Amino acid sequence: MWLLPVFAGICNTAVRLFYRFEVQGPAPPGSGPLLLLANHPNSLVDPALVTTAAGRPVRFLAKAPLFTHPLVGWLVRASGAIPVYRRIDDPSLAQRNQEMFAAVFAALSRGDAIGIFPEGISHSQPSLSGLKTGGARIALGYADRKGEPLALVPTGLLLRDKGRFRSAAIAVRGEPIAWADLSTRGEQDTAAVRELTRRIEEGLRQVTLNLDSWEDQPLVEGAQAIWAAEFEADSGSEDALMRVQASASILRQVRRESDPQSMALAGAVTAHCRRLHRLGMEPGDLGARVDLTSALRWAAGRVVWLGPAAALLAVSGFLLYLIPFHVTGLVTRAARPPATQRSTYQILIGAVVYSLWILSVTLTVGHFCGFGWGLLAFVLQPLIGITGMWTRERWRGYWSDMRRFFLIRSRLHLIQHLRERQGDLAGKLDRLVRDWREEP
């Protein structure tokens, strides 16, 4: 477990470099025994996401074959993972799970944090899969041995495009699950195991986006964005997930009841969002201020990031890492990993390729310019790459802002029509939500 003490820092760095990562929700306990329960959309990257959200070292349960995997076995072992012997991997080893439970109880007794993915498999489905009972059995077994319950914290992982570099990713930390009334019943009580598993599933559903199909995602997110824009809510807040979840629940009910009026509203929301998308806009953009004073204030606040120094960083970072970026992509594509493992391969392959590239540049500069210049090159390369990447991302955002500004200024009649249409849709959505909440 030599990597465990620094594992949280490594995970934080890797996750925030690969994704535009955000953490929401209350922080879990920073010390003492803790069981983190998360959905599992992204293979070996999920432990890094959960660890970053936890803000402390976490030991994970991992399927036994990973411990001998030629690519990641060393990482799984070094990070302190605990093997789980699944019947689907090797039925003859299933009895060794008593060793797993013993190792988990010992770790929790030392005050460690344990991470578990109760679905049991990594998948790309739009909703939670059926949960295994391992999480409940661990919690009840620990409470039975120690005479007190431990904190059970659900963590939802929401990934916009899990295999794409610098796509959006969110970890939503939920409130600890209430289960003190079950803590004295022990892991052999099957009714208690079922009930606690049910509560764990309920806690996970509160922090995850559960859809009937991925095709529903643009609709429910669009409905949320329209409502947030018109009622001045923060579309990036924790409440946004709750509104999207409510939209998904309402959509399921509408389909079940075949309500023509609500189905027509769903179609209108979809059409409105598609029209905005064709214009390169979001629902919240329709209310943007485009007067000259606001434009000058916007420009003044961004003059540093639009200056020559920022441009030099952006271009230098792009050119410096152009070759390792494409080599990483080529090697990853050649490996043909499953969708749930693509980002894992990209991060691990990228770590090797980029490290070799930085080393080669350092040695080349040192050979031709001397040791001091080589050392300086070694230190500056990561800084140039990271700041250049952030600068280019800011530029993309600025370009979108400027494009929106000139579009609104040049097509005022169209924008006014879209604003009126959006206001009408938001009012209908609000009434639909109110009716849904008032139903018994």
N, C-alpha and C positions, 0 to 999 in steps of 0.2 A: 504493500500500500504506500510505496514511496511517493506517489504522485498526489495522494489525497490532501495533504496540507496546503498545496498550492492549486488544487484542482478548480476551486471556485474562481480564482483569478484567471486561470487559463480559459475556463468556460466563458467568463464574462468578456474576455478579449476576443475569442473566436466568434462568439454569437454576435457581438456588436460590430465586428468587421464584416461578417457575411450578411447579416440582416440589418434592417433599420428596426431595431428592437425596442420595445416599450413594455414596461411592467406596470400593472394596475392592481389595485386592491390593497388591503392591509398587510403589513409585513408579518410573516410568521414568527414564532419565538426564535430569538437569536441564539439560544442555548438550551440545553436539556433535551430529553428524548422527543422526537418529532417524527411523524409519519406523513410524508407528502404523497398525495395520490393525484395522478395526472392522466389525461387522455394521451393517446400514442399515435400521432399522425406521421412521425418523421424519423423513425428508426433511432440510430445512435445519437442523433442531434438532440433528441428530446431530453435526455439527461442533462445536457449542457444548458438547455433552456430553463429547465426546472431548477438547476443549481444556481444559475444567474438570478432567477426570481427569488430564490430562498435567501441568497446573500450569505451563505455559509456552506462548508463542505457537506456533501450528501453522498451516502453510499447507496447504490441502486441494486435491486434484484435484476439479474440478467440471465437469459437462457444459457444453459451450460455449453452448447456448441460455440458460443462467442468466445469462450475462454481459450479455445484452441484455434480460433480463426487466424489465418496467416496475416491478414491486414490489420485487424483491430484487437487481437487477443492480448497483446502486451498492454494496450491502453485499458482494456477492461480489467485486467488483473491489477495493474498499477494504481488504478483509481479506487480500489477497495470494493469493487462490485462483489456481490454474493451470488453464487450460481443457483439457478432454479432448474430442476430436472423434470422436464415436461414429458408426458407420455408420447406426444406426437414426435418428439425427437428420438427418444429411446425408452420404450416401456420398461426395460429391465432395470433402469436406473431410478425409476420414480420413487422407490422407497428411500432414496437418499435425501429426499426433501425434509426428513427429520433433521438432517444436518443443517439444511438451510434455515429452518425455524430456530434451531439452537443458536446459529450464528447471528440471526437477526435479534433475538432476545438479548444476547450478550452485548451486541452493539448498542441497542437501545438502553440497556442498563448502564452503559458508560456515558450516556447522554448524547449519543450520535443521532444524526438525522438520517432516516431511511427513505428512499424514494421507490415508489412502486407504480406500475402501470396496470391497473386492475383489468383492463380489456384483455391483457395477455398477449396481444399481437399488435404489430404496427400495421396501420391500414390507411386507405385514402377515402373511406366512406364519409358521407356528409354528416353523420351523427355517430353517437357512441355505439360501440358494439356491446353485446352482453358482458357484464362484469363477472370476473372470477371471484371466488370467495376468499382468496389469499389475504387481501388487505384486512378484512373483518377478522379472520382467524388470527392474524398477527396481533391486531389490537386487543382482542379478547384474551389471547394467550398471555400477552405482556401484563395486562391488568390483573389477570388471575395470579400471576407469579409475583408481581410487585405490590399488589393491593391498591393500586391507583390507576386511573386511565391516563393516557397520553394524548397529546394534541394530534388530531387528524385534520389536515389542511388540504382541501381540493385545489388543484391548479389547472386552469384551462389554457391550452396552447392553441392559438388562432393564427394561422399562417396564410398570407395572401397567395403566395406562389412559392411553395416550400423549396423547390429546386432551383430558384432563380436568385442569383447574387444581388444583394441589396434590395430585395423585396421586403415588404412590411411583415413584421411578426410581433405578436402580443402575447404576453403571459398574464393571465388574470388570476390573482390570488384570492381565494374565497375565504369566508369566515370559517373558523374551526367547526367541525361537525359536532353536534350535540349528541352524546351517547353515554353519559354518566349512568343513566338508568339501566344500561345493558352491561356495564363494566364488571359486575360481580358474577355474571352467568357462565363465563368460561368458554373456551373455544370448542368444547364438545357439545355445547347446546346448539343444535342445528337451527332452532327457531331464532336464537339470538344472532347467529351467523347470518341467516337470511335477512333479518331485520336490519342489521348494521350494514350489510351489503346494499340493501335498498336505500338506506340513508346516504351511503357513499355515492351511489349513482345519482341520487337527487342533488347532492352537493356538487357533483361534477357537471350535471346538466345546468346548474345555475351559472357556471363559469365557462361554458362551451356553447358553440353555435350548432344547433341540431336541426338539420333540414331534411325534408323528404328526398331531395335530390339537389345536386350542385347547380342545376339550372334555376333553382329558386333563389340562389344567393343574390343576383343582381336586383331582383324584385324586392326582397325584404330589406336589403341595404339601401336601395333607392327610396323606399317608403320611409325608412328611418331618416335618411338625409333630407328628404322633402319636409318632413315634420320638424326636424331640428332647425332647418333654415328659416322656416316661417314662424316658429315659436321661440326663436333665439336661444336654442339649447346648444350645448357644446357637443358637436358630432364626434369629437374625439374623447369624450369623457367615459367613465365607467358606466354611466347610465345609458350610453349608446348601445352597449351589448344587451342590456335589458330590453331596450326598445326593439332591437332586431329580433330577440327571442320572442317578444310579444307578437311582432309581425309574422314570424314563422308559425306561431301557434294559431293566430287568426287565419292565416292562409290555409292551414290544415283544416280548420273548422269550416271555412268557406267552401273548400272543395268537398268536404263531407256532406255539407247541406246543399250544395249546388245552388247557392244564392246568386241569381243572375245579376243583381245590382252590385254586389260586392265583387263578383268576377269581372264586371265591366270596369269597376274602379281599379282592380289589379291591372287590367289591360291598359287603362289610361296612364297609370303610374309607369308601367313599362315603356309605353310610347313616349312619354315626357322625358324619361331618363335617357332613352336612346337618342332623342333629338338633341338633348344637351350634350351627350357624348360625341355626336357628330360635330358639334360646335367646339369641342374640346373644353367643355365646362361641366361643373358639378352644381347641384341644387343651391349650395351655399354661395356660389359665384354670382347669382342673379342680384343679390343685395349688395354687391361690392360698390364702394364709393369711387367715382371716376371724375371727380372735380379736380381742377388744376392744383389746388392747395394740397389735397390728399396725395396726388401724384408726386409733387415736389417733396413732401414729407417722406414718402416711400423711397424716393431716390436718395435723399440725404441719409437715411438710415442704412443704406446698402452701398455707399460709395466705397468703403474699404474693400468689400468683396468684389467690386467691379473694377478695381484699380490695377495697375501694372504688376504689383507684387503678387496679388492673388492670381492674376493671369499666368505669371511665370510658374507659380506653384502648381496650378491646374494642368498646364501643358507639360511641365517637367514630370509630374507624377504619372500622367498618362503615357508618355513616351518611355519612362523608366521601366514601367511594369507591363508594357504592351506584350512583350514576348512571353513572360511567365503566365500572363492572363490567358492567352490563347493556347499555350501548351497545356495548362490545367484543363481547359475545356476539351481539347482534343483527346487527352488521356482519359478523362471522365467518360466521354462519349464512346471511346473504344472499349471501355470496361463494361458498358451497357448495364448499369445497375438498375434494379427495380425503382419505380417512382418514389417509394418510401425511403430509399437509401441513396438517392442521387445527391442530396446535400451532404450526407456523410462522406461519400466518396470525394465530392468537390473540396470539402474542408481538409480532409486528410491528404489528398493528392496535392492540393494547393499549398498545404503547410510544407511538404517536401520540396515542391517545385520552387516556391518563393524563397525558401531557406537556401537552396542551392544557388538560386540566382543572386541573392544578396551576397552570399559567400564568394561567388565567382567575380562579381563586380568589385568587391572589397579586395580580393587578391590581385585583380588586374590593376586597380588604381595603386595598390601598395607596391606592386612590381615596377610600375613605370614612374610613380611619383614619390615613393618612399613610404615608410611605415606610418608616419603621422597622418598623411593624406588618406591612406588606406583605412586607418581607424576612424577618421572623420567620415569617410564614405559609409562605413559600417553603421555609424550612429545616425547619419542623416537620411539614409535610404528609407527606413520605415516612416520617419517623420514626413518626408516629402510625399510618400505614397498616401499616407492617411490624410494629411491636410489637403493634398491635391484632390483626393476622392471627395472629401467634404465640400471643397470649393466647387467642383463640377456639379455636385448634387444641388448646391445652392443656386448655381447658374440655371439649372433646369427649372427649378422653382421660380426663379426670377423671370425666365422666358415665358413661363405659363402666365405669370402675373401680368406681364406687359402685353402678351397676346390677348388676354381677357380684357385689359383696359381698352385697347384699340378696337376690339370687337364690339364691346358695349357702346363705346362712343360713336362708332360708325353705323350701328344697327339698332338705334334707340327704339324704333317702332316694334321690331321683332322682340327685343328684350322686354319691353313693356308687356307685350302679349304673353310671353313666357312667364313673367312675374305674376300676371293675373291668373294664368292657368295654374301655376304652382300654388298660389294662395287658395284657389278653389279646391285643389286636390288635398292640400294640407288640412283644410277644414273638414272635408269628407273623411280623411283618415282619422282625424281626431275624434269625430263622432263615432266612427266604427270602433275605435279602441275603447271609448267610453261605454258603448253598448256591450262590448265584449267583457269588460270588467264588471259590469252590473249584472251580467247573467249569473244565475245560481250555479 
